[in-house]
Amino acid sequence: MKMPKEKLISYLINLVGIVVLFLLFVALFQSGVLGSRTNYVKGIFTTACYTIVLVASLNLLVGILGEFSLGHAGFMSVGAYASAIFTNALAGKGLSDLALFVLALIIGGVAAGIAGLLVGIPALRLRGDYLAIVTVAFAEIIRVAFCNFAITGGGRTISGITKLSNFYWCFWVMVICVTIMYMFVRSRFGRTVKAIREDYIAAAASGINVTFYKVLTFTISAFFAGIGGAMYAHYMTAMIPTNFNFNYSAELLTEVIIGGTGSFTGSIIGAAFLSSLPELMRQFSNYRMLAYSIVLVIVMIFRPGGIFGSWEFSLVRVLKKAKNGELFAKKNKGGAENE
């Protein structure tokens, strides 16, 4: 099916905006304005990139499907360990860093996607609190398994992972992942998933295979969580299973809710802000978690639907509003001159 011209133009304008943003980041890091803090700030931005992928993928479940998951760190860990084992096996085999990085992302995503499929088939017949409990159980099973498997370090820190993730590569991986998830939501499949979220019984009564679409969304969400895990593993270069615990899953869910369930704009801003806030307040190390908690409480009091709700940012919409404002100003000016 041919893409409508207006939609194609919209995508191209947003792409140009993303390229301009990327070039601004490049100029910031290459100019030396930040001095000795360049690598530190770049590291915070890299962390934000893979966190955005994780939060956006969780938003597919929470915001689009309308189901809570408290085991997203489990899928992230599957992708992280699968990709790390893969790259350690292929290191020094003649592959370029970029090729190895792409393969690591694919392996991490596929491994997590398979895990999501295996968990989703039996679990997604449940709803609400029962599903949340199952996802918590899955994450704990994975964590305990990784603590006992020799190939994953047997509970010890697995180190020596090839450092492949950098801000420039992670930025474009993040853009591609969020774009694909956004296009999925805007597709026929995504609209069907939203229908299930709005009225489960009506959707089933109208002939929609509810279980299939729920498992599909769960698998896609796990796939992108695995990609986020692969980015994480090849940036940190060392991992321990306890990093992927319940608290980390709860933190990702918090970032989804704070940004706005159903809004990828909210996921991007919420993940970027909340993942960098502890680092930005590191000089106040005794109070940074207190400040983090206060921010969460304030947002929940004044914006219970999240900062952005279900609203999505569009550069095209901004340009249209600016154009309409300019035309309105010209009309007013012309009317004043006529008087």
N, C-alpha and C positions, 0 to 999 in steps of 0.2 A: 504494500500500500504506500502510495506516494505521500510524503510528509507535506502538510499544508505550508504554503509560502510564509505566512505570518509566523508560524511556529518555528520554521527554519531560521528566519531572520532573528527571532527572539533568542534562539540558541546561539547563533553567531555573535550577537551583541553581548550576551553573557560570557561567551568564550573570550571575546576581546577584553572584557572587564577583568576576567581571571588572569589573562596574560599580563595585563598592565599591573595588577596586584603582585604577581610573581616577580616582575621586573623591578618593582619598588622594593621588594624584599632583597633581591639580588643587589640592588644599588646600596641598600642599607648595610648589608654584610660586607660588600666589597669595598665600600668607601673608607672604612676604618673609623667611622664616626663613633662607634661604640668602644673603640680601643681594645683594651685587654678583656672586656666583657663580651666580645663578639661571639666567641665559641659558647659561652654560657647562655647567652640569649638565643643563639641558634639552637642549642640543645632544648631549651624550653619550647621553642616553636616546633621542633621535631616531635617532642612529646605530645604537643597539642595535635599534630597531624594524625598520629595513630590513635589517639584518644577520640578524635572526631569520628574516625571510621568505626570504632567500637560503639560509641554512643549512637551514631546514626543507625547502625545495624540493630541495636537494641530497640531503637525507636520504631523499627518495622514491626516488632512484636507488641510493644506497649502502646504506641500511638496509632498505628495503622490497623493491626489485628485486634487490639484491645485486650491482650492477655499479658499478665505479669510474669516475668522471668527473673529469678534471683540466682541463676546459675550461668550467667553470660561469661564470667571469668573462666568457667570450665571449658567452653568452646575456644576461648582465646588461648588457653593453655595447650589444648590439642594442636592448634595451629602453630603455636610457638615452638613446642617440642618437636613436632613432625618436621617443620622447616629447618630447625637447628640440626637435627640428626641428618637430614638430607644434605645440607650444605657442608657439614663436617665430613661427610663421606665423599663429597665431590670436590672439596677444596684441593687445589693444586693439580686438577685434572685438565687444565688448559682452557677452562671456561672463563670468559671475562666476568668482571664483577657485576656488570649490568645483567648479563644473561643468568648468572647465578642468583641474583636478587629476584629477577622475574620468576625463575623456576621455584625459588623458595616461597614466594607469594602464592603461586599456583598450588604447590604441595600443601602449604599451610591451610589455604582455603578449602581445598578438596577434602583433606583429612577432617577438618572441622565440620564441613558440610555433611560428610558421611556420618559423623557422630550425631549431628543434628537430626539427620534422617532416622537413624536408629532409635534415638530418644523420642523424636516427635511422633512416630507411628503409634506407639502405645500411649504416650503421655498426653497427646493433644485430643484424646477422647474425653479428657478431663477439662474442667474450666475453673477460673478464679483461683481461690486459695489452694485448691488441690494441685493445680498445675504448678503454682509457685513452689509448693513443697517438693514436687517431683524434680524440678530443675535444681533446687538446692541439693537434693540428694544426689543427682547426677554429678554436680560440681564437686561434691565431697568424695564421691567414688573415684572420680578422675584424679583428684589431688592425692588421695591415699594410694591409688595405683601407681602414680608417678613417684611417690615416696618409696615404693618397694621394687620397682623395675630397675634392673641394672643399667639398661640402655638409657634411662633418663636420669641416671646419677644416684639412684637408690636413696633419695631423700637428701643427698648432699648437693651442693651447688654445682651445676653443670656450667663450666666455663670454657673459654677458648673458642667461642662462637665467632665466626668471621664477621667483622663489622662492615655491614653493607648498607645499612640505613643511614642516609643523610637527609638534611632538610629538603634539598632540591628534588631528590627522587621521591621522598615521602609526600611532599606537597602534591605532586602530580598523581601519585597513587591515591591520595585522599580525594582529589578532584574527580578522578575516574570512578572511584567506588561510590562516592556520594551521588554523582550524576546517574550512574546505573540504577542505584536504589530509587532515586527520584523518578526516573523514567519508568521503573517498575510500578511505582505507586500511581503514576499518571496513565498507565496502560489499562487494558481491559481486565487483566488479572488483578491489578491493584484496586480497581473500582469494585470488583467482586469481593475482595478481601474487606474493603470498607463496608460493603453491604452486610457481610457477616458480622462485622463489629457492631453495626447499628442495630441489627435485629437478627439474632442467631436463628430463631425459630422460623421467622418469615423467609429467610434466605434458604433454609433447608426445605421449607414447604414449596418454594418456587422451583425446586429441582437442582439447586446448587449442591455440588459435592463438597460439603463443608469441611470434612476431614481432609480431603485432598488439598484444598486451598490453605488450610491451616498448616499442614505438614510442609507444603511448598514454601510458605512464608517463613516458617521456622528453619527450614534448611537453608534458604537464602540468607537469613539473618546469621546463622551459624557460620556459613561460608565466609561472609565478610568479617565476622569476628575472628575467624582463623587468619585472614589476611592481616588484620590489626595485630594479632599475636605474632605473626611472622615479622612484621615491621618492628615490633617491640623487641623480639629476641635478637634481631640483628642490629639493633641500636644499643641495647644494654650489654650484649656479648656474654652475659652470665645470668643464670636463672636458678631459682629454687622453687619447688612446688608450693611452698607456703605463701609465695607472692600472689597466687591465684586463689585466694580464699573468699569466704562469704563477704567479708568487708569490701573487697574490691568490686564484687558484683553489685553490692548495695550502693557503692559510690557511683558506678556507671548508671544505675537506675535513678539515682538522685540527680545526676546531670541531665538525664532525659526529662525528668519532671520539672526541674528548674527552668530549662530552656523552653519547654512547651511540648507536650505529647502530640505527635502528629506533625510537628514542624521540623524540617531538616535545618532551617535557618536557626531555630532554637537549639538544635543539637550541636551545630557548629559553634555558635557563640557560647552556649553553656559549657561545652567541653573545653573550648579554648580558654575561657575565663577561669573555670573552676579547677582545671588541671594546672594552670600557671599560677593561680593565687597562692598556694602554699610556698612555691618557689620564690615568688615576688616578695613574700613576707618572711623570708628565711632569716633576715636580720632581726626580726622579732620572734625568734624561735620559740620562746615561752608562751607566746600568745597567738601564733598563727592559726592553730586549729580552733581556738576560741573565736577568732575573727571569721574563719571559714564557716563555723556553725551559725554565727550571728547572721551572716549573709543569707544562709539557707532559710533561717527562721523569718527574716524580714521579707524575703521574696514570697514565701508561702503565705504570709499574712496579707500582703498587699496585692500579690498576683498569684492566687491559688491555681490558676490554669497554666502557670508558667510565664516566663517573661514575654514570650512571643505567642503563646496560645497555639493556635493552628495556623498562624499567619506565615507566609513565605515571602522572603525578599526577592524582588525581581528588578534587575537593572533597567529592563525595558519599561517597567511600570514607573520607575523613578524618572526616566527620561521623558515619558509621556506627560507626567505631571508637571515637570519643569517646562516642557513645551507649551502645555495648556496655560500655565501661569504666565508665561511670556506673552502669549497671544492675548490673554485677558488684560495684561498691563498695557499692551498696545491699543486695545479697544478703549480702555479708560482714557489713555492719553489723547486718542483721536476725538473722543467725546468732549474732553476738556477744551481742546483747541476749537472745536465747532461752537462751543458756548462763547 
